[in-house]
Amino acid sequence: MLSSLSLLGLIAYMFFSLGHAANSTIYNPIFPGFYPDPSCIFVPEKDNTFFCASSSFNAFPGIPIHASKDLQNWKLIGNALNRKEQLPRLAETNRSTSGIWAPTIRFHDDTFWVVTTLVDDDRPQADPSRWDNIIFKAKDPYDPASWSIATHFNLTGYDPEPFWDTDGKAYINAAHAWQVGPYIVQAQVDLNTGKLLTDWNIIWNGTGGLAPEGPHIYHKDGWYYLLAAEGGTGVDHMVTMARSKSLSGPFESYEHNPVLSNANTTSLFQTVGHSDVFQDQNENWWAVALSTRSGPEYLHYPMGRETVMTAVSWPADQFPVFTPISGEVSAWPFPGPSTNATISPDSVNSLAPEILTFSASTPLPAHFLHWRYPNPDHFAVSPPEHPNSLRLSPSNINLTALNGNYAGPGGQSFISRRQQHTLFNFSVDLDFSPAQLEEEAGVTAFLTQNHHLDMGIVLLPSRENSTALVPHIRFRGESYVPVPKEVVVPVPDEWRGKTLTLGIRVGNRTHFEFGVGVKGGQFTTVGVGGNEVVSWGFTGTLLGVYATNNGKGGTTPGYFSNWRYMPVAQLRE
């Protein structure tokens, strides 16, 4: 007997064979690295452009927005959450699973809408203060200042989406926090004020899978189709659907659910779920979803939950058929870009080799991230005392959590970019002359404050004379799983006072190699750590630099320059 996934593949093949040429190839993931919970739209009014939003949890700037003209070449055009004044409470969240969950992006009345939830995940499910549901809007998604300050609305739940019915009334569909049981709810809402115009009503209980979430409704052929994710966010994750002739239900589950999942397969791409579908200018349907490149072992996936894409066949009056997710997916012809159409020149192709000199005339790129809001006093680009460098003044806390997973009012001196390739080389040059005990500056592979591997230059007592402080190289990790043994060795005498190059190399699927050397000299391996340390939770690995006094009060800054992220390979099978 065919499995449900095999049957889905066979049906998809039949639809392709009945007149849809499979003459393009999707190379997954389309957004490698920490880009979970994708939501995408096609906007003909904006020069036939596709826009996608992703979750960001505690990372800032938050809610990254990608754009493309052809579904092949994507660029990061900015972040909907780009100023502290928009949502000050992000600074107050605790736990690594807190922050921005599952934004939905939509376009209506010449306005871009992003509806999402700020979660305080250290509070009980049924506590309304756990869920801060919010609306952002913008006329120009390419302009960071165009994105509004958050408008709040009352919902004990998460994963909201806006929906406009045929009469123009606006609704929000969402996942309700489980008090009696998990379910999908709906209310009419004034999106400009956040005022609820009706009570929340249950419209679907799902198919019986764990935690129905991420609802999206599509009106097609006189039906309202409701798509959701179920099964939790692990290897049982799946996409399910129901439909109704009425927006308010009752919704009837599809008899062949799930419509998309890689559960119980040997595919590298696992945890497939949390999907959104959209149509291009040629009336072809596409879907995005999240996935981890973990294989069924679910152990080594340092890039976390990534965005994948597939083709969808959606015959009239029927449920859609999704082509299963894999590293290479045969699909409809990609839509061609408009004549002379380009994405904003300020946008970023973060998959390209990256060499940054931190000149005074160049702002930090849009894909650079902090963990919650940064303390602006701790960062300076090309300071006068050390031009063409990034100065980090030390924070009192290091990269490990305070009180669970909290940055504290002083913030963390940490800046990073996503790991976006399976194999890569990352390095920076460091000028650092620590003067007080435990002053430290270095590089990190950082998942959350509870999960990271670090290597830094730190001032510690000499082994020969405990009253003398000398710089050391220190490699260590933090995680719920076993971390590599700490390595602490003195900086060689001949290296002291010189610019050092600190680097992270990844030459296989399972380990990070941390090393250091004099600039222009040989790379010396200091420590090796398994990436299961940062294969955890909802986010993905960030590669970056940090400076800290480890709570000892020091103020000596580190100067980082010649930032290099060099892709080596992207493994898809």
Number of C-alpha atoms within 10 A of each C-alpha: 5 8 9 15 20 12 13 22 18 15 16 19 17 12 17 19 11 8 8 15 13 15 10 14 17 21 17 23 28 19 24 26 27 27 28 30 27 28 30 25 20 22 19 11 9 11 15 19 22 21 26 24 27 28 27 27 25 29 21 26 23 27 26 22 23 25 25 20 22 17 19 15 12 22 22 25 25 24 24 27 24 20 18 16 11 16 16 13 16 23 20 16 23 23 21 23 19 23 27 27 26 27 31 29 23 23 18 12 7 12 13 18 25 25 25 27 27 24 26 24 17 15 14 12 17 15 13 14 15 22 25 21 24 24 24 23 23 20 15 14 21 22 15 16 14 14 23 20 20 20 18 19 19 15 23 21 26 29 26 31 26 26 22 16 12 8 6 9 11 16 22 24 26 29 27 26 24 14 11 7 11 21 22 27 22 25 21 20 20 15 21 11 11 16 14 17 12 11 11 19 16 19 21 24 17 24 19 11 16 17 23 30 29 29 28 25 23 18 18 12 12 11 17 20 25 25 24 27 30 22 22 17 20 18 24 18 26 29 26 28 26 22 23 18 15 13 20 15 16 14 20 17 20 16 12 12 17 22 22 27 29 26 20 12 13 11 17 22 28 29 27 30 36 32 26 27 23 17 16 19 13 11 9 18 20 22 20 26 29 29 33 30 30 22 19 19 11 18 16 21 25 32 27 27 32 27 27 28 30 25 26 24 22 16 11 11 10 14 17 17 20 23 26 22 26 23 19 16 18 19 23 22 16 17 16 13 15 12 7 5 11 12 19 13 9 14 18 18 15 21 18 11 13 14 14 17 17 22 16 16 9 12 9 14 15 18 20 17 24 21 27 25 25 22 16 11 10 18 18 16 23 21 16 10 9 14 16 21 26 28 25 25 26 27 28 22 22 22 27 21 19 15 10 13 19 22 27 17 11 14 21 27 28 29 22 21 22 23 26 28 20 22 20 20 18 20 25 24 23 28 19 24 20 23 16 18 19 22 30 32 34 27 29 28 29 30 28 27 20 21 25 25 27 23 29 27 29 30 25 24 17 15 12 7 9 10 10 11 18 21 26 21 22 22 25 19 22 21 19 10 12 12 19 16 12 12 14 18 15 17 18 11 9 8 12 14 10 14 18 21 24 26 25 25 19 21 14 13 15 16 18 21 18 27 23 24 21 18 16 10 10 11 15 14 14 18 21 21 23 18 23 19 27 31 26 25 15 22 26 29 27 28 25 25 28 25 33 30 25 19 14 14 16 20 17 20 24 26 27 31 26 18 22 17 25 18 19 15 14 14 15 15 11
